[in-house]
């Protein structure tokens, strides 16, 4: 039998107690996402303290966790928002976010761009084509530019959004074409935006900041520079959490140097997603079956959740702490630990929750507490890019509910479980 190489799942629960995990399942069913308001506040405060020279705007990359209750809480703390589609921008405003707090940078030019601009959403052109189309439709208006500085970062190619292998942003060698379009349409470039991906390294981030500020010299009306996000957090042992003060201090110095050389005081923008919400989320689910493929094979824990709730392991080979919480009343339980492959409920061999690190197709057994059918299983670090990025309704499984653990200890339902009728309601 292959042995586990990662014992991170033996860590204690991050913010839930075992009793709370059982209560959540009892009250709201299984599976269910739980978000911790105290952690959300703590992470937001860390971002708002990011070093800056001439002002800071923290934009939540709402694609990480777009629930209205999360957006409303972050707005109450002073955060602004980054939308990756016209739909997200509209969703934020429907949640009560002021349009002026929403910045839109999207791969697909939205059909309702006129309405979004009329309401006050700032548009950032992410390609030469977008820049031209925006200029033809809105000559003389203000906008931002997303530029690809020629460098990227990420733990895999799927999370690297900079460099020659990425389609995100206008390639940095196309500046002359940018100038032509800006001049022809009498546009006012007020923001330059770069984003290189996840796996943030302070040295790489500082290098990109230098490259971005160099590009910013080309646009004298720029008021703000958005250096993106990608600030990693440690979901399991062995991973590192970004030190916001360490990564920000040298960037602050670069902005001061830029002011001394040009006389221009630029406001800094960052757009964290994972950093704000990943550690604030847990997926509470159940062990619904246990299977074995013999002495030379594996012992499988089958959950009532999977890629329909958390796609990241199948997509990236990402690692999440997994904790078995014994269900009350189970008799004849065997103590100790055991190596398990944890799999989801989808009829799909890729529905694997314990891949080897960074290798989505390689099996990575975990050493967990011995489990029984009916036990509670808590998957940690699921506050970012899980509910908002799932294989929705695969095998016709409904969307799981979402619950907010408030700072006063109360549990509040912030999204109901989807019904089969809702899944089918748009069918002819």
N, C-alpha and C positions, 0 to 999 in steps of 0.2 A: 504494500500500500504506500503510495507517495506520501511524504510528510509535509506538514505545513511549514512555510518559511516566514510567515507573518503572524505574530501573536497580538497584533494591535486590537483585535476584537475582545481581548481580555480586559481592556480598559473599562473603568466604571462609566456609567451613563454620564453624558456631558451636562445636561440640565434637568432631565427628568429623573425622578426616583423610580425604583421598580414598582412601587405602589401606584404612582401616577401613570406609568405606562399601562398597567392593568386597568386603571380607571378610564383612561382614554379609550382603550379598546372596548370596554364595557359600555361606555356612553355613546361612542360615535361609530362603532363597528370597526372592521378591519378590511383593508389597510386604511390608514389615515395619516396625513401629514400634521406635525405639530411644530409651531414656531414659538420661540422664546422671546418675549418682548424685552426682557432685561438684557439679553445678549445683543439684540438689535440696537438698543440704545448705546450700549458700550462700544460696539463697532462703529456706530455713527459718530460718536464723540471722538474716537481715535482718528477718523477721517477728517473731521472738522478741525482737528489740531494739526493737520498736515502743514509742515513748514512752508511759508510763502513770504514773498517780499512786499507785494502791492495789492493783496486781496486774493481771496480763494472762493471758488464755487465748487462744491462737491455735488456731482450729478450721479444719482443712483442709476446704474445700467439696469433698467426695469425688466429687461428680458430674463434676468436671473430669477426673479420671483415677482410676477406682476399682479398679485392679489391686491385688490383695492384697499384692504385694511392695512397692508404693509406700506403701500404708497402713502396713505393718509398719515400713518404714524411717522414715516420719514419726513414728510412735508412739515409736520408739526415740530420737528427737530431742526428745521432750517435747510433741509436738503433740496436740491433741484433734481431734474430727471433727464436721462438720455433715452430717447426712443429709437429703436432700430427699424421701425416701419410706421407708415401712416396709421395703421391700426393701433399700434402701441401708443402713439401720440394721442389719438382719440380716446383710447381706454384710460389714459392718465387723466385727461380732462374730465371724463365722465366720473372718475373717482373723486373729483373736486380739486385737482391740481390746477393752479393758474396757468394759462397757456404760456405766459412769459417765463415760466420756470421749466418749460419743456424745450429741449433741443433735439432736432431730428436729423440723424445721419443714417441713411438707408441704402441697401443694395438695389432697391426697386423704387423708382420715383412714384409716389402715391398719386392715385387718381384724384384725391381730394386735396391736393396741394394748395389750391386757391383758398379753400375754406380754412386750412391750417394756417396759412400766412395771414389771412384776414383776421384770425383770432389772436395772432401774436406769436405763434411757434416759430423759432428761428430754424431755418433750413441750412444744412451743411451739404454742399455738393461733394459727392464721392467719386465722380468720374467726369471726364471732359464732356461727355454727352449730357450728363445731368446739368453741368454748369451752363452749357449752351441752351438747353431746354428751359432752365430756370430764367436765364437772361432774356430769352425771347418772350417769355410770359410775364416777367416782372422786371423790365428794364429800370435801372436806376435804384434798385432796392439793395438792402443789406443782406449778407449771407456769410456763411462760414465755408471753409475749404478743408476737406479731409485729404491729407497728403500721405503717400506711402514713402517714407524716408529712405527705403532701400535696405532696411534691417528689421528682423523680426525676432520673436522669442516665444517659447512654448515648450511644454513637455512632450508634445507630439506635433506632427504636421497639421493635425486637425484643430489645434488651438493656436497656431501661429498665424497672425493676421498682418504680418509685415514682410517686406522683402520681395524678391522677384517671383516667388511662388504664390503670392497672394494677390487676389483681385481687389482687395479693399483699398480705396483711396486712389488719388491721382498720382501716378508715378512721378518721382521727384525730378526726373529729367525732362518733364513736359511743362516746365514753368513758363517757357516762352509762349506756348499755346494757351496756357492759362491767362497770361497777361493780355493776349490778343482778345480772348473772349470777354474778359473783364472790361477792357477798354471799349470794345464794340457795343457791349450792352450797358455801359456806364454803371457797372456794379460796384458796390462798396464791400470789400472783403474786411470783415470785422473780427473774424476768428480763424485761427489755423488749428487744425485738429490732426493729431497722429495717434495711432494705437497699434502696438506691435504684437500683442497677444499675451497669453498667460505665461507663468513661469518666470515672473519678474526677478531679474538680477539687478542689484543696485548699479553695478558698473554698466550693464547694457542700457538700463533706463537713463542713466546720466549721459551716455553717449547719444542716445536718441534725442534727449532734451537739447543737446548741443546742435544736432542736425536740424531739429525743428526750429530752434531759434535762428539758425542761419537762414532757413527758408523764410522765416517770418520777416526778415529784413527786406524781402522782395515786396512786401505789402505794407505800406506806411500807415494805413488806416486800421490795422489790426489792434484790437483792444484786449483780447484774451487769447491765451494759448491753452488748448486742451491736450494734455499728454496721455489721455486714455486711462485705462485701469489695468486689469490683469494681476492685481495684487493677490498673491497666493495665500492660502491659509492651510494649516496642517490638519488634514482630516484624520490622519492616522499617524502612529509613531514613526519617526524617521523622516517625515516631511517637515518643512520649515514654513513658518508664518512670516509674512513680510513685516519688517520693522518700518513703520511709516515715518518715524523720525529719522532713521538712518538713510532711507531712500530719498527723503525730501530735502534734507539739509544741503547737499551739494547742488541740487536743482535750484533751491532758493538763491544760492550764491551765483548761479548762472544768470538768473533774472536780474540780480543786482548789477552784475557785470554788463549785461545787455543795456541796462538803463544808463550806466556811466558812459557807454560807448555811443549810444543813440539818443539819449534824452527821453526815451519812451518807457513808461512804466506799464508793464503788461500784467494783467490779472491772470492768475493760474486757475485752470480747471482740471479736475480729475474725475474719472467716472468708474468708481468701484462697483462691482456686482457681487462676485464671490466673497470678497472680503467682508461685505456688509451682512450677508445672509447665510452663507454656507454653514457656519457653526451654530447658527440659530435655529436650524431645522433638524427634525428627526422624523423618520418614517416608522410608524408603529404598525406592525403586521403580525401574522401568525404562522406558526409551523403547521402546515396542513397535511404533510406526508413526509415519510422518511423511507428512502430506498437504498439498496446496496447493489453493486456490481461485482461482489465477491472479494476474496482476499487480494487479488491482483488489481482490483479496481478501486472504486471510491464509495464512500458513504455520502448520500445526498440528503440535504435538508431542502425540502420543497416548501416554498412560501406561498402565501396567497397574494403576493405582490411580485413585481419583476420589472421588465423593461417598459411596461405600461405606467409605472410610477417613477422608475429611476433607470434612465437609459445610459448614464455615463459609463458604468463598467463595461457594457457591451460595445459602446462607441469608442471609448478612449483607453480601456483597461484601467480605469480610475479605481482608487482604493477607498473603501468606506469601512469604518469600524462597525462590527455587527455583534450585538449582545443578545444572548438568549436569556429571557426573564421567565423563570418557572411559573406556570399558571397555578393559581391556588387550587387545592383540592386534588391534584394529581398524586396518586399513590404508587408505590413500587418504583419510585424514581431511583436511577443509578447515579451516584455521585461521580465527580471527576470531570475530565475533559476528553474531547475526541476530535479528530480531524474530520472536517466536513467540506464538501463542495456545496455552496449555497446557490440554489437556482430559483428562477421565477416560475410563474404559473402559465406562461405563454407556451404554445406549441411551436417552439423555436429553439434550436440548439444553441443559438447565440444568447439566449436569455440566462446569462451567467452573472451572478453577483459577486463571485470571488475569482476573478481572473488574476493572472500574475500581474505585478505592477507594470503598467504601460503596455501590456500585451493582451488585447481584448480576446484573442482566440486561444490563449494558453491557460490551462486550468491551474488554479492556485488554491489548494486546500487551506482551510483556516482551522486553528485550534480553538474550539469553542466549548462552553459548558455542555455536558451531555444533554440532549434535548429529547422531549417527548412531543408527540402529536398534540396540538392544542396549546403549546407554549407560546408566549408572546416573544416576538423578535423585534428588536429596535435597530434600525440602520441609521447611523449618525452621519452628520455632515451633509444632509440632504436639503438644506435650505436654499441652495442656489443650483439652477439648471437641472432641476428634477421635476417638480410639478409643472414648471413652465416649459420643459423640454422633454416630453415623454412620447412614447409610441402610443399616442392616444387611441383608445378604443380598439386596439389590436385584439383579436379573438372576441371582440364585443365586450371586453371588460369596461365597466364604467369608470369615469374619473373619480378618484378618491376625494373625500372631503378634506378640508383644511381647518385646523384649529389653532387659535392663538392662546398661548399660556401667558396671561397678563402678569404684570409685575406684582399685583396683589394676590397672585396664586390662583385666580379664577380661570376657568377654561371657557373660551368663547368660540363658537362655531363661526367661521368666516367664509366657508364655502360648503354647501351641502353636497352629499354624494349624488352623482348623476344617476338618472334612471334609464332603463332601456328605452322608454318612450322618448326621452330627450335625445338619445343616440339616433333614433330612427325618425325623428320628427321632420327632417328635411327630405326624406325619401319620397319619391312619387307614388 
